[in-house]
């Protein structure tokens, strides 16, 4: 494992945290002009947008936790070893998903 991988993971973590902060920031006027009437209007569109933001924040947070675990594995000297079965994670998978902490088989099986 090279320092470049760890540096890339740290940069990814910073980017994820910045995006999470942007998405989860309280709007300047959280109650301004939001109404829920019988017709689809701005209030409904704002509610749908907020639901979408919450879903995106959940996905970003899950990825953030994966990146944190991958950084910890770098520090432990176990980066590239599956947390599920202990086998080596193929280089192709780590190239595609640097924050991978499980091999494909364990990830598909939902092994933690």
C-alpha positions as MATLAB code, in Angstrom:
seq = 'XXXXXXXXXXXXXXXXXXXXXXXXXXXXXXXXXXXXXXXXXXXXXXXXXXXXXXXXXXXXXXXXXXXXXXXXXXXXXXXXXXXXXXXXXXXXXXXXXXXXXXXXXXXXXXXX';
ca = [
       0.000    0.000    0.000;
       1.435    3.321   -0.983;
       1.127    6.673    0.723;
      -0.540    7.892   -2.467;
      -3.532    5.606   -1.809;
      -3.895    6.907    1.740;
      -3.518   10.497    0.545;
      -6.211    9.920   -2.083;
      -8.526    8.423    0.549;
      -7.939   11.397    2.877;
      -8.721   13.789   -0.001;
     -11.887   11.789   -0.790;
     -12.912   11.980    2.864;
     -12.498   15.769    2.872;
     -14.574   16.057   -0.306;
     -17.327   13.825    1.115;
     -17.446   15.799    4.360;
     -17.657   19.089    2.458;
     -20.492   17.775    0.287;
     -22.321   16.430    3.335;
     -21.983   19.798    5.049;
     -23.400   21.525    1.971;
     -26.343   19.143    1.629;
     -27.230   19.076    5.315;
     -26.832   22.802    5.979;
     -29.930   24.448    7.370;
     -31.498   26.698    4.721;
     -31.272   30.450    5.369;
     -35.074   30.584    5.557;
     -36.191   27.030    6.395;
     -39.878   27.898    6.609;
     -40.035   30.573    3.949;
     -42.912   30.140    1.509;
     -43.306   26.405    2.067;
     -46.920   25.430    1.780;
     -48.637   22.137    1.211;
     -51.983   22.645   -0.436;
     -54.093   20.547   -2.746;
     -52.105   21.535   -5.829;
     -48.541   20.697   -6.641;
     -46.575   23.838   -6.064;
     -43.317   25.207   -4.789;
     -43.825   23.702   -1.341;
     -44.251   20.244   -2.784;
     -41.235   20.682   -5.042;
     -39.178   21.833   -2.047;
     -40.302   18.820   -0.026;
     -39.347   16.442   -2.830;
     -35.975   18.177   -3.177;
     -35.379   17.836    0.570;
     -36.246   14.120    0.507;
     -33.776   13.701   -2.354;
     -31.116   15.577   -0.366;
     -31.657   13.370    2.678;
     -31.269   10.246    0.546;
     -28.100   11.644   -1.042;
     -26.749   12.540    2.406;
     -27.378    8.978    3.606;
     -25.441    7.560    0.640;
     -22.592   10.050    1.121;
     -22.394    9.259    4.817;
     -22.222    5.516    4.105;
     -19.382    6.135    1.655;
     -17.695    8.435    4.200;
     -17.705    5.613    6.747;
     -16.210    3.244    4.157;
     -13.433    5.740    3.431;
     -12.748    6.182    7.152;
     -12.457    2.397    7.530;
     -10.125    2.184    4.512;
      -7.895    4.906    6.011;
      -7.818    2.995    9.300;
      -6.825   -0.150    7.392;
      -3.994    1.813    5.754;
      -2.803    2.872    9.198;
      -3.122   -0.693   10.549;
      -1.266   -2.147    7.584;
      -4.271   -4.255    6.544;
      -5.380   -2.255    3.494;
      -6.209   -4.680    0.692;
      -7.308   -7.453    3.044;
     -11.020   -8.303    3.190;
     -12.696   -7.484    6.509;
     -15.103  -10.376    5.907;
     -13.008  -13.391    4.954;
      -9.436  -12.166    5.352;
      -8.520  -12.839    1.712;
      -6.654  -10.338   -0.434;
      -8.918   -7.892   -2.255;
      -7.986   -7.975   -5.964;
      -6.026   -4.944   -7.171;
      -8.631   -4.358   -9.890;
     -11.320   -3.887   -7.223;
      -9.129   -1.527   -5.203;
      -8.350    0.463   -8.355;
     -12.069    0.800   -9.084;
     -13.182    1.275   -5.463;
     -10.219    2.436   -3.339;
     -12.341    2.477   -0.179;
     -13.271   -1.206   -0.571;
     -12.750   -3.115    2.655;
     -14.420   -6.329    1.523;
     -13.870   -8.586   -1.464;
     -16.662   -8.777   -4.039;
     -17.982  -12.086   -2.653;
     -18.261  -10.729    0.891;
     -19.721   -7.423   -0.324;
     -22.390   -9.249   -2.336;
     -23.162  -11.540    0.611;
     -23.485   -8.538    2.921;
     -20.691   -9.774    5.189;
     -19.556   -7.033    7.559;
];
